[in-house]
Structures are given as C-alpha cells and as structure tokens.
C-alpha cells in the first residue's frame, strides 16, 4: 500500500456517495443509495489494488475477481429491486425521525457509509499485500467468497419469488434458506467479508491479518446491531405483528440453524 492507493479510493467513495445522495433527493428512493454503495465499494477496492500495483500479481487478479463478482451481483440485484419498490423502510424511518433536517442528516449519513466502505477497502488491500503468487489461502478465500455470493443470491431470489407469489399478502417468507435464518442474505453478506482474513493468512503478517479482520467485524456489528436487523425487524413487527413474533421464536436471527418448534405456552399468552 502507498499513500495514493489510500487517498484516491477515499475521495472516490466520498464523491460517489455525494452523488448517491443527490439521486435519492431527486427520486425519493433510497434503494439507489444501497446500489451505489455496493458498486462504489467494489470499484474503490479495485482502484486501490491497481494503484498499489497488486493487480499485476495472481493474488491481485483473484482479489479483483472476488470484488467484481460481489459488487456486480449485489448492485444489479438492489438496482432491479429499487425500480419497482418504494422507499426503503429503514431509510424512511430515519428521514421521518430527522424531520426538516433530513437532507443534511442524510448527506452526513451517506458520508459515514463512505468511511465504512473505506475501512473495507483497507481490509481488502491488507489481505493482498506482499504476496506475488497464489497459495492455498487464496484458493480457500475464493471458495468462501463464491459460497457467500451464491448463498446471498439464492436468499435474495427466494425472497423475491415469495413476494411475487404472495403479492398483497403480508406473510412471512420462511421457505428455503429463510427457514434456517431470519436474515440469510445478511449472513452470507457477512460471510463474504470473512474471505479476506482467510486470504490475509497468506501474508504471514499479524498486522495485515488484524487489518483484514476489520471487514467482517465491522459488517457483523452493522448488520446485526445497527443498520441491518434492528430497524428491519422493528418494521416487520409493526407490519406483520404476531406472525413475525412467532417467526422470531422459531428461527435464528443471523447464523443459520434448524428451526425450533413454537412454544405454545408463549403463543397462547
């Protein structure tokens, strides 16, 4: 890593999220923000790798491939969903809470997202630094990333199909992977970022490994405790009520596991 490979991605992310803010203000649809975040994060990481001279190595090519697959799939999925969906309930709640200060607060919020992306970029670059040839750690990281991207794609498709088949019905998607986790898409998103610490093991550097761990640690915190599960489940409880409470009793929130039988005593209360 060098100064240029750090500064340029950060500026790129900040400007990109500013543009996403402008699109949200014009369309009133925050789905485009998440689409932009996915694409910008992947592109910024690849720019950083290029400026660091890593793309001339086999590990760099593998890293760029993993990034491109992840960013393209997620951005296309969110973009397709946003074309037909209304405002994201998580953003809608924030905008309502901010009131008249919503434009300024949203801009700040999206710049914070740019900083989050930059931390992820640092983790990616740390995982690919100083190794010129492929090792079994790179292949293991590739396997983890492919499993994660595939799992997230399956989760998203199952949810989309459920919504299409049950249009107008406020039911709970508990088919396929959604029987094993209330948020399998979030789980596989987190798993994807676990690929980078696996790759970082090839460097043999404790500092690089520690930096690469920032990505899964940060994503777990955000998805499970901040901007992922909490606001989404709050919305689901408000809109689905007892059906979602029963779903919460039966199915793990994040890590997949076999569904549990309902506690009829609790249900009867």
C-alpha positions in Angstrom: 0.0 0.0 0.0 1.1 3.6 -0.7 -0.5 7.0 0.0 -2.0 7.3 -3.5 -3.7 3.9 -3.2 -5.4 5.1 0.0 -6.3 8.7 -0.8 -7.8 8.1 -4.2 -10.3 5.4 -3.1 -11.4 7.6 -0.2 -12.0 10.6 -2.4 -13.8 8.4 -4.9 -16.1 7.0 -2.2 -16.9 10.4 -0.8 -17.8 11.9 -4.1 -19.7 8.8 -5.1 -21.9 8.8 -2.0 -22.5 12.5 -2.5 -23.8 11.7 -6.0 -26.0 8.9 -4.5 -27.4 11.5 -2.0 -28.3 13.7 -5.0 -30.1 10.8 -6.7 -32.0 10.0 -3.5 -33.1 13.6 -3.1 -34.4 13.7 -6.7 -36.1 10.3 -6.8 -37.2 9.8 -3.1 -36.0 6.2 -3.4 -33.1 5.2 -1.1 -32.7 1.9 -2.8 -30.4 3.6 -5.3 -28.2 4.6 -2.4 -27.5 0.9 -1.5 -27.0 0.0 -5.1 -24.4 2.8 -5.4 -22.7 1.8 -2.2 -22.2 -1.8 -3.4 -20.8 -0.7 -6.8 -18.6 2.1 -5.3 -17.1 -0.2 -2.7 -16.1 -2.8 -5.2 -14.7 -0.3 -7.7 -12.9 1.7 -4.9 -11.2 -1.5 -3.7 -10.1 -2.4 -7.3 -8.8 1.1 -7.8 -6.8 0.8 -4.6 -5.3 -2.6 -5.7 -4.4 -1.1 -9.1 -2.7 1.9 -7.6 -0.8 -0.3 -5.2 0.5 -2.4 -8.1 -1.3 -5.5 -6.8 -3.3 -6.2 -10.0 -0.1 -7.3 -11.7 0.0 -10.4 -9.4 -2.0 -13.6 -9.4 -3.4 -12.9 -5.9 -4.4 -9.4 -7.1 -6.3 -10.8 -10.0 -8.1 -13.3 -7.7 -9.0 -10.4 -5.3 -10.3 -8.2 -8.2 -12.4 -11.1 -9.4 -13.9 -11.7 -6.0 -14.7 -7.9 -5.7 -16.2 -7.7 -9.2 -18.5 -10.7 -8.6 -19.7 -9.4 -5.3 -20.2 -5.8 -6.3 -21.9 -6.6 -9.7 -24.3 -9.1 -8.3 -25.4 -7.0 -5.3 -25.6 -3.8 -7.3 -27.7 -5.4 -10.0 -30.0 -7.1 -7.5 -30.6 -3.9 -5.5 -31.0 -1.9 -8.7 -33.6 -4.2 -10.1 -35.5 -4.3 -6.8 -35.4 -0.5 -6.4 -37.0 0.1 -9.9 -40.3 -1.3 -8.6 -40.1 -0.8 -4.8 -40.9 2.3 -2.7 -38.8 3.9 -0.1 -36.7 1.5 2.0 -38.4 1.3 5.4 -35.1 1.7 7.2 -34.3 5.0 5.4 -38.0 6.1 5.6 -37.8 5.8 9.4 -34.6 7.8 9.6 -35.9 10.5 7.3 -39.1 10.8 9.4 -37.0 11.0 12.6 -34.8 13.7 11.1 -37.7 15.9 10.1 -36.8 19.2 8.4 -33.1 18.4 8.9 -33.4 15.2 6.8 -31.4 16.4 3.7 -28.4 17.5 5.8 -28.5 14.4 8.1 -28.8 12.0 5.1 -25.8 13.6 3.5 -23.8 13.1 6.7 -25.1 9.5 7.0 -24.0 8.7 3.5 -20.6 10.1 4.1 -20.3 7.8 7.1 -21.1 5.0 4.7 -18.3 6.1 2.5 -16.0 5.8 5.6 -17.3 2.3 6.2 -16.5 1.4 2.6 -13.0 2.8 3.0 -12.4 0.6 6.0 -13.5 -2.4 3.9 -11.1 -1.3 1.2 -8.3 -1.2 3.7 -9.1 -4.7 4.8 -9.0 -5.9 1.2 -5.7 -4.3 0.5 -4.2 -5.6 3.7 -5.2 -9.1 2.6 -3.4 -8.8 -0.7 -0.2 -7.1 0.2 3.2 -8.6 -0.2 2.3 -11.9 -1.8 3.1 -12.4 -5.5 2.0 -16.0 -6.1 -1.2 -17.9 -5.3 -1.3 -20.0 -2.2 -3.9 -22.4 -0.8 -5.1 -19.5 1.4 -6.1 -17.6 -1.8 -8.0 -20.6 -3.1 -9.7 -21.0 0.2 -10.7 -17.4 0.2 -12.0 -17.7 -3.3 -14.1 -20.7 -2.2 -15.5 -18.8 0.8 -16.4 -15.8 -1.4 -18.1 -17.9 -4.0 -20.2 -19.8 -1.4 -21.1 -16.4 0.2 -22.1 -14.8 -3.1 -24.1 -17.8 -4.2 -25.8 -18.1 -0.8 -26.8 -14.4 -0.8 -28.1 -14.7 -4.4 -30.2 -17.7 -3.5 -31.6 -15.9 -0.4 -32.5 -12.8 -2.5 -34.1 -14.9 -5.2 -36.2 -16.9 -2.7 -37.4 -13.7 -1.1 -38.2 -12.1 -4.4 -40.1 -15.2 -5.5 -42.1 -15.3 -2.3 -43.1 -11.7 -2.6 -44.1 -12.2 -6.2 -46.2 -15.3 -5.5 -47.8 -13.6 -2.4 -48.3 -10.1 -3.7 -50.6 -8.2 -1.5 -50.3 -10.8 1.3 -48.3 -9.6 4.3 -46.9 -13.1 5.1 -43.5 -14.2 6.4 -41.0 -15.7 4.0 -40.0 -18.9 5.7 -39.0 -21.0 2.7 -35.6 -22.3 1.7 -32.8 -20.6 3.5 -35.3 -18.3 5.3 -36.4 -21.4 7.3 -32.9 -21.5 8.8 -32.2 -17.8 9.3 -34.4 -14.7 9.5 -31.8 -12.9 7.5 -29.8 -15.4 5.4 -28.9 -12.6 2.9 -27.2 -10.7 5.8 -25.4 -13.8 7.0 -23.9 -14.5 3.6 -23.0 -10.9 3.1 -21.0 -11.1 6.3 -19.5 -14.4 5.2 -18.2 -12.8 2.1 -16.1 -10.4 4.1 -14.7 -13.3 6.0 -12.9 -14.3 2.8 -10.4 -11.5 3.3 -8.9 -12.6 6.6 -8.6 -16.1 5.0 -6.6 -14.5 2.2 -4.6 -12.4 4.6 -3.2 -15.6 6.2 -1.0 -15.9 3.1 0.9 -12.7 4.1 2.1 -14.2 7.4 1.8 -10.6 8.8 0.0 -10.2 12.1 -0.7 -6.5 11.2 -2.2 -7.5 7.8 -4.3 -10.2 9.3 -5.6 -7.8 12.0 -6.5 -5.2 9.4 -8.3 -7.7 7.3 -10.4 -8.7 10.3 -11.8 -5.2 10.3 -14.1 -6.1 7.4 -16.1 -9.0 8.9 -16.1 -7.4 12.4 -17.5 -4.1 11.1 -20.1 -5.8 8.9 -21.2 -8.1 11.7 -21.7 -5.1 14.0 -23.6 -3.0 11.4 -25.8 -5.9 10.1 -26.7 -7.4 13.5 -26.7 -4.4 15.8 -27.1 -1.1 13.8 -28.4 -0.7 10.3 -29.4 -4.2 9.4 -31.5 -6.4 11.6 -32.8 -3.9 14.3 -34.6 -1.4 12.0 -35.8 -4.1 9.6 -37.3 -6.3 12.4 -38.8 -3.2 14.0 -40.6 -2.6 10.7 -41.6 -6.3 10.3 -43.1 -6.4 13.8 -45.1 -3.3 13.1 -46.4 -4.6 9.8 -46.6 -8.4 10.5 -47.3 -8.4 14.2 -47.8 -11.8 15.8 -46.8 -13.8 12.7 -43.4 -12.2 12.8 -43.1 -12.8 16.6 -43.7 -16.5 16.0 -41.1 -16.5 13.3 -38.7 -14.9 15.7 -39.3 -17.7 18.2 -38.7 -20.4 15.6 -35.8 -19.1 13.5 -32.4 -17.8 14.4 -31.8 -14.2 13.6 -28.5 -14.4 11.9 -26.5 -17.6 12.0 -28.4 -20.5 10.2 -29.7 -23.3 12.3 -32.6 -25.8 12.3 -36.0 -24.1 13.1 -37.3 -24.6 16.6 -40.8 -25.7 17.5 -43.1 -23.0 18.7 -43.5 -22.6 22.4 -47.3 -22.9 22.6 -47.4 -21.5 26.1 -45.8 -18.3 24.9 -48.0 -18.3 21.8 -51.1 -18.5 24.0 -50.2 -15.5 26.1 
